[in-house]
Amino acid sequence: MNKKDINRESLDIRGRICPMTFVYTKLKLEEMQSGEFLTIFLDFEPALKNIPK
């Protein structure tokens, strides 16, 4: 499997604050399959502690 075969998703939650940043991220992850990648765009710095890397 090469890099082009890996499914990559993104989630733009800029402008959202906790706890909604966590909720939107959790819902998106539940839609995804194991092994897929999720890129999250956010601008609420405290959310970095709540959203696992």
N, C-alpha and C positions, 0 to 999 in steps of 0.2 A: 504494500500500500504506500503510495507516495503522498506528498503534501496536498496535491490536487484532489485526492480521493477523500480527504477528511472534510466532513461537513462543519462549516463554521457559521455560527449565528451571532447576531449582535442585538443589543438591547440599549436603547437610548432613554435613560431616565434622568436626564439633566432637568433641573427645575423641580424635581421631587425631593421630599425630605423624609426622614425616618418617621414612622416605620414603613412607609410605602415603598421606599427603595428596596427593603428586604422582601416585601410581599411581591412586588413585580419580578424581582430576581428569582424568587422561589417558584413562582408560577411558570416562568420561562424555562427554568431548569427541569420542571416536571414534564414539560412538553418534549424535551430533548432525549435522545438516545445516549447510552453509555459510549464514551469515546469521542463525542462531539465537543467542539470548543465554543465557548461563549465569551464574547467581548462586550464589556459593559461600559457605557459612557455615562458618567455622573459628575455632578459639580457640587455635591453636598459632602464636604470632607468628613464629617462624623460617620457617614455611611460606610466609609472604608473599614471601620472596625466591625460593622455588622455583616458585611458581605464577605464570605470566605474567598480566598484567592485560589 
